[in-house]
Amino acid sequence: MASKDRIIKLLKDEPGLSDREITDILIGPGAPQQSVNQTCRSLEGKGIIERKNRSDGRIGNYLLVSDIHEGVYRATSGNNIQKEDPLSEDSLKKILEKWLIDQGWDTHIAWGRTQGIDIEAFRGNVRWVIEVKGRGSRNAMRVNYFLAVLGETLQRMNDPNARYSIALPDLDQFRSLWERLPSLAKKRTGISAIFVNEHGDVTLSEMD
């Protein structure tokens, strides 16, 4: 059975999972998902999670709390960083914020589950749009993250004069996924990749 605490702990590591995905992980592949659906709706009603459409059209479940301990849930605030994971999405945003400011960019950051562009930076007349994804905990999830961040970036491309980048943890799998993306796709879209490691080092990978 998928209890509330088990679902919350799973979403802390893997935000955005659908009811089907939660059921497959916690109960078993193909198991009925009705109990998970009911539990997630109950958690939404209590303000613990948010249910919203993902880029693939499915409804994802997103945690709106931070500390989880003996059934006590503490709400997150805008700039809280999950310090236990230096490669979470908000951790990467914090590192990139400093990196950009050090280079003279003015930044606007969408923290947590705030809607909109993850990072929008301005320097003079130049605008830079950056979409960010965190570590994830499974290989399949990282593939989904990579595809999702590309899709989100393409949907933002309404300014012919702006720069567009995806930002990801500096992990071998994300590096490989970026390298396997055809050079023509990178050239046609103009998208570049930014990799951030656990020490806060930032590497910009331009188009081939």
Secondary structure, DSSP 8 states (H G I E B T S, - for coil): ---HHHHHHHHHHSTTB-HHHHHHHHT-TT---HHHHHHHHHHHHTTSEEEEE-TTSSEEEEE-EEEEETTEEEE--TT---TT-TTSHHHHHHHHHHHHHHTT-EEEE--TT-SS-SEEEEETTEEEEEEE----SSHHHHHHHHHHHHHHHHHH---TTSEEEEEEE--HHHHHHHHHS-HHHHHHH-EEEEEE-TT--EEEE---
